[in-house]
Protein backbone atom coordinates (compact mmCIF):
# COMPACT_ATOMS: atom_id res chain seq x y z
CA UNK A 1 0.00 0.00 0.00
CA UNK A 2 1.49 3.40 -0.97
CA UNK A 3 2.27 5.60 2.04
CA UNK A 4 1.60 9.36 2.07
CA UNK A 5 2.80 11.89 4.62
CA UNK A 6 0.42 14.84 5.02
CA UNK A 7 1.99 17.94 6.56
CA UNK A 8 -0.86 20.32 7.38
CA UNK A 9 -1.51 22.47 10.45
CA UNK A 10 -5.17 23.16 9.62
CA UNK A 11 -6.97 20.25 11.30
CA UNK A 12 -10.04 20.36 9.03
CA UNK A 13 -7.93 20.21 5.86
CA UNK A 14 -5.70 17.48 7.29
CA UNK A 15 -8.68 15.32 8.27
CA UNK A 16 -10.38 15.79 4.88
CA UNK A 17 -7.20 14.85 2.98
CA UNK A 18 -6.57 11.89 5.26
CA UNK A 19 -10.13 10.57 4.90
CA UNK A 20 -10.16 10.94 1.11
CA UNK A 21 -6.77 9.28 0.67
CA UNK A 22 -7.60 6.38 2.99
CA UNK A 23 -10.84 5.80 1.06
CA UNK A 24 -8.72 5.53 -2.09
CA UNK A 25 -6.56 2.86 -0.46
CA UNK A 26 -3.50 4.83 0.66
CA UNK A 27 -1.73 4.53 3.97
CA UNK A 28 -1.62 7.98 5.53
CA UNK A 29 0.28 9.64 8.34
CA UNK A 30 -0.43 13.24 9.38
CA UNK A 31 1.88 15.69 11.13
CA UNK A 32 1.03 19.27 11.98
CA UNK A 33 4.33 21.17 12.10
CA UNK A 34 7.53 21.53 10.12
CA UNK A 35 9.87 19.96 12.65
CA UNK A 36 7.77 16.80 12.88
CA UNK A 37 7.55 16.66 9.08
CA UNK A 38 11.30 16.88 8.62
CA UNK A 39 11.89 14.22 11.26
CA UNK A 40 9.24 11.73 10.00
CA UNK A 41 10.24 12.06 6.35
CA UNK A 42 13.78 11.03 7.29
CA UNK A 43 12.70 8.18 9.59
CA UNK A 44 10.32 6.40 7.23
CA UNK A 45 10.07 6.00 3.50
CA UNK A 46 6.93 7.58 2.05
CA UNK A 47 5.73 7.45 -1.54
CA UNK A 48 4.55 11.07 -1.46
CA UNK A 49 4.71 14.07 0.85
CA UNK A 50 1.85 16.60 0.75
CA UNK A 51 3.43 19.72 2.25
CA UNK A 52 1.79 22.95 3.38
CA UNK A 53 4.04 26.01 3.52
CA UNK A 54 2.69 27.96 6.46
CA UNK A 55 3.51 25.67 9.38
CA UNK A 56 4.46 26.14 13.03
CA UNK A 57 8.09 25.70 14.11
CA UNK A 58 9.50 25.46 10.57
CA UNK A 59 7.91 26.53 7.29
CA UNK A 60 7.40 24.20 4.35
CA UNK A 61 10.17 25.84 2.31
CA UNK A 62 12.68 24.96 5.03
CA UNK A 63 11.30 21.42 5.32
CA UNK A 64 11.65 20.91 1.58
CA UNK A 65 15.19 22.34 1.59
CA UNK A 66 16.25 20.11 4.51
CA UNK A 67 14.81 16.95 3.01
CA UNK A 68 16.48 17.47 -0.34
CA UNK A 69 19.82 18.29 1.31
CA UNK A 70 19.49 15.10 3.37
CA UNK A 71 19.04 13.09 0.18
CA UNK A 72 15.34 12.35 0.63
CA UNK A 73 14.03 11.85 -2.91
CA UNK A 74 10.35 11.27 -2.05
CA UNK A 75 8.13 13.34 -4.37
CA UNK A 76 6.93 16.49 -2.62
CA UNK A 77 3.69 18.19 -3.60
CA UNK A 78 3.29 21.60 -2.02
CA UNK A 79 -0.35 22.37 -1.14
CA UNK A 80 -0.71 25.97 0.00
CA UNK A 81 -2.77 29.13 -0.03
CA UNK A 82 0.30 31.08 -1.17
CA UNK A 83 -0.36 31.68 -4.85
CA UNK A 84 2.34 34.20 -5.81
CA UNK A 85 4.62 33.20 -8.65
CA UNK A 86 7.70 33.93 -6.53
CA UNK A 87 6.54 31.35 -3.97
CA UNK A 88 5.92 28.78 -6.70
CA UNK A 89 9.35 29.34 -8.21
CA UNK A 90 11.04 29.13 -4.79
CA UNK A 91 9.22 25.91 -3.88
CA UNK A 92 10.19 24.25 -7.14
CA UNK A 93 13.76 25.54 -6.91
CA UNK A 94 14.05 24.02 -3.43
CA UNK A 95 13.14 20.62 -4.82
CA UNK A 96 9.35 20.30 -4.72
CA UNK A 97 7.97 18.25 -7.58
CA UNK A 98 4.79 20.28 -7.97
CA UNK A 99 2.95 23.23 -6.40
CA UNK A 100 -0.84 23.39 -6.01
CA UNK A 101 -2.70 26.34 -4.50
CA UNK A 102 -5.71 26.05 -2.20
CA UNK A 103 -8.53 25.63 -2.69
CA UNK A 104 -7.84 22.61 -4.86
QUIFEN-V389645 format. One record per pair of residues at least 12 apart in sequence whose ideal C-beta (glycine too) atoms are under 10 Angstrom apart, sorted by the first residue. I is the first residue (numbers start at 1). J is the second residue. Records with the same first field share a line. If there is no record, write none. Layout:
BEGIN
I: J / J
END
This chain:
BEGIN
1: 25 / 26 / 27 / 28 / 47
2: 21 / 24 / 25 / 26 / 27 / 28 / 46 / 47 / 48
3: 26 / 27 / 28 / 29 / 44 / 45 / 46 / 47 / 48 / 49 / 74
4: 17 / 18 / 21 / 22 / 24 / 26 / 27 / 28 / 29 / 30 / 46 / 47 / 48 / 49 / 50 / 74 / 77
5: 27 / 28 / 29 / 30 / 31 / 36 / 37 / 40 / 41 / 44 / 45 / 46 / 47 / 48 / 49 / 50 / 51 / 74 / 76
6: 18 / 21 / 26 / 28 / 29 / 30 / 31 / 32 / 37 / 46 / 48 / 49 / 50 / 51 / 52 / 79
7: 29 / 30 / 31 / 32 / 33 / 34 / 36 / 37 / 38 / 40 / 41 / 49 / 50 / 51 / 52 / 53 / 55 / 60 / 63 / 64 / 76 / 78 / 79
8: 30 / 31 / 32 / 33 / 37 / 50 / 51 / 52 / 54 / 55 / 60 / 79 / 80
9: 31 / 32 / 33 / 34 / 52 / 54 / 55 / 56 / 57 / 60
10: 32 / 52 / 54 / 55 / 81 / 102
11: 30 / 32
13: 50 / 52 / 79 / 81 / 102 / 103 / 104
14: 28 / 30 / 31 / 32 / 50 / 52
15: 30
17: 30 / 50 / 79 / 104
18: 30 / 50
21: 48 / 50
26: 47 / 48
27: 46 / 47
28: 46 / 50
29: 41 / 44 / 46
30: 50
31: 55 / 63
32: 52 / 55 / 56 / 57
33: 52 / 55 / 56 / 57 / 58 / 59 / 63
34: 51 / 52 / 53 / 54 / 55 / 56 / 57 / 58 / 59 / 60 / 61 / 62 / 63 / 64 / 66
35: 55 / 56 / 57 / 58 / 62 / 63 / 66
36: 55 / 56 / 57 / 58 / 63
37: 49 / 51 / 52 / 55 / 57 / 58 / 60 / 62 / 63 / 64 / 66 / 67
38: 57 / 58 / 62 / 63 / 64 / 65 / 66 / 67 / 70 / 72
39: 63 / 66
41: 63 / 64 / 66 / 67 / 70 / 72 / 74 / 76
42: 66 / 67 / 70 / 71 / 72
44: 74
45: 72 / 73 / 74
46: 72 / 74 / 75 / 76
47: 74 / 75
48: 74 / 75 / 76 / 77 / 97
49: 63 / 64 / 67 / 72 / 74 / 75 / 76 / 77 / 78 / 96 / 97
50: 75 / 76 / 77 / 78 / 79 / 100
51: 63 / 64 / 67 / 76 / 77 / 78 / 79 / 80 / 91 / 96 / 99
52: 78 / 79 / 80 / 81 / 82 / 102
53: 78 / 79 / 80 / 81 / 82 / 87 / 90 / 91 / 96 / 99
54: 80 / 81 / 82
55: 80
59: 80
60: 76 / 78 / 79 / 80 / 82 / 87 / 91 / 94 / 96
61: 78 / 80 / 82 / 87 / 90 / 91 / 93 / 94 / 96
62: 94
63: 76 / 78 / 94
64: 76 / 78 / 90 / 91 / 92 / 93 / 94 / 95 / 96 / 97
65: 90 / 93 / 94 / 95 / 96
66: 94 / 95
67: 94 / 95 / 96
68: 94 / 95 / 96
69: 94 / 95
72: 95
73: 95 / 97
74: 97
75: 95 / 96 / 97 / 98
76: 91 / 92 / 94 / 95 / 96 / 97 / 98 / 99
77: 91 / 96 / 97 / 98 / 99 / 100
78: 90 / 91 / 92 / 94 / 96 / 97 / 98 / 99 / 100 / 101
79: 98 / 99 / 100 / 101 / 102 / 104
80: 99 / 100 / 101 / 102 / 104
81: 101 / 102 / 103
82: 99 / 101 / 102
83: 99 / 100 / 101 / 102
84: 101
87: 99 / 101
88: 100 / 101
END
